[in-house]
């Protein structure tokens, strides 16, 4: 699978690959919406692997254009929305909503690159507003699968439960076995009463800085070929 990415601005990273792999556990079907899709990496891989009807939304026109281009060159159909997800009126309801949203704290020194800033910092898509909006477009028993800053797990769980999107499966990602987790992946389901299941952590690198087997297999399953270039789209 080939994907174009801009030479400047946001580029997908291992978080997207690991989230794709995590979402695959739940075998998506029906209608799926990718919120803040960027170049479309996560939903594109899922659309390749599963029989789903895919929609994407991003507030940055340039990123949405890259995503649409990537769907086109891989011969996969997609419905694209341009706009701020929080304020966008979407009439459809979805079986799956997925997202790798911006979650960096706005108090740190921020990138002056506008595209990077929107892609990285939480004030562009606050977690409480994101979850509230997701609730309004999920079908009964629909799933919300996403990743976020592990240090904010208390706030994430609070807002999910508050909106009756019950967290069902959770997995922390650690760069190494002795490092604190910086990323958590969560699958939550509307109106579910299931008990929370915490999976074993995903440890990305071994002591020699090589990818561990599970992380390596995620990249192999994704099998992406990225092309960086600024061109007339």
N, C-alpha and C positions, 0 to 999 in steps of 0.2 A: 504494500500500500504506500503510495506516494503522497506527501503533504508539502505544500508550499508554506513558508513562514517568512515574515518580513525580516530584513537584515537588522533593523532597529525596532525596539519595542518588545512587547511580550513574546516569549517563545515557550512552548510547553516543555515540561521537564519530567523527571521521574515520578513526581506526585501524580501526574495525569495517567501515566502507565499503571501505577499501582492502584489508582482509583478504578480505572477500566477493569483491571483484573479482579478487584473486590466486587464491583457491580456484577460481573459475569457469574459470580456465585449464585445470584438470585434469578438467573435466566430470564432476562427482560422479555416481555411480550406486550402486545397491544400498542398503545400510544406512549411515546417517550418525549420529554422536553429536556433539552440541555440548556441550563441557565448560565449566562456568561460564557458562551461556547468558545470564545477565542477563535483559533483556527479550525476548531471542530474536531480535535483529535479524539476525545473520549467517545462522543456519540457516533462518530464515523466508524470507529473500531467496533462498537456495539452493533451498529447497523450492518456491518459486514458479517458479524458472527451470529446475529439473532434476527428472527422475523418480526421486526418492529416497524411502526410508522413514526418517523422521526421528525421532530420540530426543534429548531434552535433559536435562541434569542441572545443578542448582544447589543449594548448601548453604543459601541464604537463601530461606525460604518465600515472602516477599513478592515477591521477584524472579521466582521460578518461577510465582507466580500471575499476575503481569503477562505473562510469556511465554505462558502457557496462554491468557490472555485475547486476546493478540495473534494467536495462531494461530486462535483461534475466530472472531474478527471478520473474518479474512481467508479463512475457510473452508478451512483447511489442517489435515490430521490430524497429530498428534504424540503420541509417548509420552513422559511426563514422569517423571523421578526426582527425589525430594527427598533430599538427603544430601551428605555429604563424598565427593567422587569417589574420593579415595585409599583410603578404607575401605569404600566401597559395593561390595557383591557384585553385579556385573552378569553374568548368565549369557550374554547375547548376545555375538556377535562382529560387528565392524563393518568395512566396506570403507573408510570414512573416519571419522577422529576429527578434529574441528576445535576450536580454542580461541583465545580472546583472554584469556589468563590474567593474574592480577595479577603484576606484575613489578617494582614499585618496591622499592628497598632499604629494609629495615626499620629501618636506622640513622637515617634522616632523621626530622624532626618529622612525626608521623602525624596524620591526620584523627581527630577525636574522634567523628565520625559513624560508627556501627558498620557500616552498609551500605557506605559509602565505603571504610572501612578494609579490609573483606573483599575488596572489588572491586579494590583498588589494590596491596596490599602482599604481597610474594612469600612471606612466612612462612605465609600462609594456604593456599598451594598451591606448595610448593617444586618447582623445575624438575626436580630429579633424581627426586623421587618421582612427579611427574606423568608423566615419560617412562617410567619403570618400569611404572607402572600402565597407561599407554596400550598398551605392548607386550603386556600380558596380555589385552587385549580386541580387538586387531587381527586380522583374518583374514590368512591367508598373502598376502603382497604388498599388504596394506592400507596406506593412506596416513594420515599424521599431518600436518596442515597447520595452522600456528599463527603467531602473531607474538610478539615478545619484545623486551626491551631490547637494542639493538644492541651496547652495551658489554659484554654478557655472552656474546658469540658463541662465545668459546672454551669456556666451560662448557656451552653448549647443544650444540655439536658433539661435545664429549667424551662427554656423557651419551647422545646419540643413537647414536653409534658403539658405545659400551659396551653398549647394549641391542639392537644389531643392527637399528636403525631407520636405514637409510642416508639421509643428507641428499642429495637429488637436485637440488633447485632452491632458490635463495636470492636474495632481493632486498632491498636496503637502501632505506629511505625517508629522504629529506632534506627539511626544510622549505623550504630554498632551496639553490641550487647551491653556494654557498660555506659552507654550514653542515654541521657534523658530523651524522652519522646518529644518530637516537635510537631508531629502530625497524627491526627486520629481520623479514621474512616468510620462512618456511621450509616447504618440502614435503619430507617424509622418508617412506621406504617400507620396510616390514619385509622384511628379507632381500634387499633389492635390491643389485645389484653395479654399478649405474650410476655414472659419474663425476659429480661435483658440477658443476652448471651455475649460474653466477652471472649473473643478468639485469642489464641496465642499471638504474641506480638510478631510483627514482620521485622526481622533484622536484616538490614540491607547489605552491609559489608562485613567481611570477616576481619580478623586481626591484621591481615596483609593488604587491606583495602581493596580486595577483590569482591565482586558481587557474590553473595551467598546464592545457593541453588534456587531458592524460591524467587528471589528478585531477578535472577538471570532468566528464569523460565517465563516470568511476566513479560520481559522484553522480547523473548522469542515468540511468545503468543501474539504480541502486538505486531511484530514484524513490520515496522514502519521505516520508510526512507524519507528523510526530511531534506527539502531543498530550500535554501535561504536565497531570497532575491526580491528586490523591489521592482515591480513591473506594472504595466498597464493592465489592470484587472477590470 
